[in-house]
Amino acid sequence: MSELTVAARYAKSLIDLAQEQNSVEAAKSDMELFVHTLKANPQLSAVLANPVVSHSKKLSILDLIFGSKVSKLTLAFFKLMVNKGRGEVLLTTGYEYINLYNIKKNITKARIVSATSLSEANKQVIISELQASIGGTVQLSAKVDAALIGGFVLTVGDQQLDTSVSSSLKKLQKEFTQSGVL
């Protein structure tokens, strides 16, 4: 079974349990903290994923780092996964929990990369348009890439809208090359 499949099953179990205990929001905050911490500390992620490191050592590390920062439910969940020998999928489970939360709350993540920075008004217009077209809430992250020359690349889920000048120039170059002009 793939790591993603295992992580998705554990994440689904946690979100179901969190719903029963009315702590979905707390578990999401815990998972965001956990994912952020592991991304910032690859050594910690490697230790938790390492099958050579004993379960008791992993449990004490988790308790030391997260014991006072996460809910009892989340900490018990981490301990359950480690005791089941699933320490290597803890990080992926964190990501999957956040994805499941976003699906349940109808939150869509979008990313826009533009040649120059966007004003807050422009971001709000984009968010409004996306929310009107897809429904739900849109969380937009913006990035600047001067290599685009002009325009933007908008990514929502697995769909992408590329209006950048650099992309248009590449298409023109390809068409000219294929037609023998270049």
Salt bridges, closest charged atoms under 4 A:
ASP16 OD2 - LYS12 NZ 2.88
GLU25 OE2 - LYS105 NZ 3.45
GLU32 OE2 - LYS28 NZ 2.64
ASP63 OD1 - LYS79 NZ 3.95
GLU120 OE2 - LYS123 NZ 3.33
